[in-house]
């Protein structure tokens, strides 16, 4: 586990976003993996995820506060949490300001419709080259179409680990572009769901807010976060 955690980006959120802007400007292909305990837990048994995380050409960011705490326990200095949601919002702003091509894939159709509305009102400079909901049967066909469209930014909301696996499967067929699995970010940005209040975010307690508002997440939280921290403690 320590070897994987040591591969995670160690700079600040501000530093990472600055790096990301440079890479987009230079058309440097970039796959951002948002790491939380669930991601690293999958890597223990899933060879594909393990290979993806060990691929030095990808950038892994510490999406969950548990990752930062685990790193500190193991003597690895990860400065702060960098959330996939914040990166997603930053990419939309950058794309709007620089008239970049964007493709959105995943979530329910009503969420995708909400994203279209937000882009047309808040991020008018974006060239939205295509969208597809996450319930389409042939997801490979969707990605084959995305390749032809040559977008600058591709956001995939299919949940961990499906979104990452699909991106990684086709990554070599793209010459440029920023790719990121965004989980439930579309739900919040589109207005379908509320993000945790600012106080929860400031105190790194978004996980608690999600459990309180969606109790069904408790089992998932235990299976991933709690077991993950126990494993890290044992490794220490």
Long-range contacts (C-beta under 8 A, 24 or more apart in sequence): 1-40, 1-44, 1-70, 1-74, 1-231, 1-232, 1-235, 2-74, 2-76, 2-235, 4-40, 4-43, 4-53, 4-54, 5-40, 5-67, 5-70, 5-71, 5-74, 5-76, 5-78, 6-71, 6-76, 7-53, 7-54, 7-56, 7-60, 8-35, 8-60, 8-61, 8-62, 8-67, 8-71, 8-76, 8-78, 9-59, 9-60, 9-61, 9-62, 9-78, 9-82, 10-76, 10-77, 10-78, 10-79, 11-79, 12-79, 12-80, 13-80, 13-81, 13-82, 13-86, 16-61, 16-82, 16-87, 17-87, 17-90, 20-87, 20-90, 20-91, 20-94, 20-178, 21-94, 23-178, 24-94, 24-98, 24-100, 24-152, 24-153, 24-178, 27-152, 27-175, 27-176, 28-176, 29-171, 29-174, 29-175, 29-176, 29-177, 29-178, 29-179, 30-59, 30-177, 30-178, 30-179, 31-57, 31-58, 31-59, 31-167, 31-168, 31-171, 31-179, 31-180, 32-58, 32-59, 32-61, 32-84, 32-87, 32-178, 32-179, 32-180, 33-58, 33-59, 33-60, 33-61, 33-164, 33-181, 34-61, 34-63, 34-83, 34-84, 34-87, 34-180, 34-181, 34-182, 34-183, 35-60, 35-61, 35-62, 35-63, 35-64, 35-67, 36-63, 36-64, 36-66, 36-67, 36-160, 36-224, 37-64, 37-66, 37-67, 37-70, 37-224, 37-225, 37-228, 37-229, 38-160, 38-220, 38-224, 39-63, 39-160, 39-161, 39-164, 40-67, 40-228, 41-224, 41-227, 41-228, 42-160, 42-161, 46-161, 48-161, 48-165, 48-168, 49-161, 49-164, 49-165, 52-164, 52-165, 52-168, 55-168, 58-168, 61-87, 64-207, 64-225, 65-204, 65-207, 66-207, 66-225, 66-228, 66-229, 69-229, 70-228, 70-229, 70-232, 73-232, 73-233, 73-236, 74-232, 74-235, 74-236, 81-204, 84-180, 84-181, 84-182, 84-183, 84-185, 85-182, 85-185, 85-188, 85-189, 85-195, 87-180, 88-155, 88-180, 88-182, 88-185, 88-189, 89-185, 89-189, 91-153, 91-155, 91-178, 91-180, 92-119, 92-123, 92-126, 92-189, 93-123, 95-123, 95-125, 95-126, 95-127, 95-152, 95-153, 96-122, 96-123, 96-124, 96-125, 96-126, 97-125, 98-125, 99-125, 99-126, 99-127, 100-126, 100-127, 100-151, 100-152, 100-153, 101-127, 101-128, 101-129, 101-149, 101-150, 101-151, 101-152, 101-153, 102-126, 102-127, 102-128, 102-129, 102-151, 102-152, 102-153, 102-154, 102-155, 103-128, 103-129, 103-130, 103-131, 103-146, 103-149, 103-151, 103-153, 103-154, 103-155, 104-128, 104-130, 104-131, 104-132, 104-155, 104-157, 104-186, 105-131, 105-132, 105-134, 105-142, 105-143, 105-146, 105-154, 105-155, 105-156, 105-157, 105-158, 106-132, 106-133, 106-134, 106-155, 106-156, 106-157, 106-158, 106-163, 106-182, 106-186, 107-133, 107-134, 107-157, 107-186, 107-187, 107-190, 108-133, 108-134, 108-135, 109-133, 109-135, 110-192, 111-157, 111-186, 111-187, 111-190, 111-192, 112-186, 112-190, 113-190, 114-186, 114-189, 114-190, 114-191, 114-192, 115-186, 115-189, 115-190, 117-190, 118-189, 118-190, 118-191, 134-158, 139-166, 140-169, 143-169, 143-170, 144-170, 146-170, 147-173, 147-174, 150-174, 150-175, 150-176, 150-177, 151-177, 152-176, 152-177, 152-178, 153-177, 153-178, 153-179, 153-180, 154-178, 154-179, 154-180, 155-180, 155-182, 155-185, 155-186, 156-180, 156-181, 156-182, 157-181, 157-182, 157-183, 157-184, 157-185, 157-186, 159-183
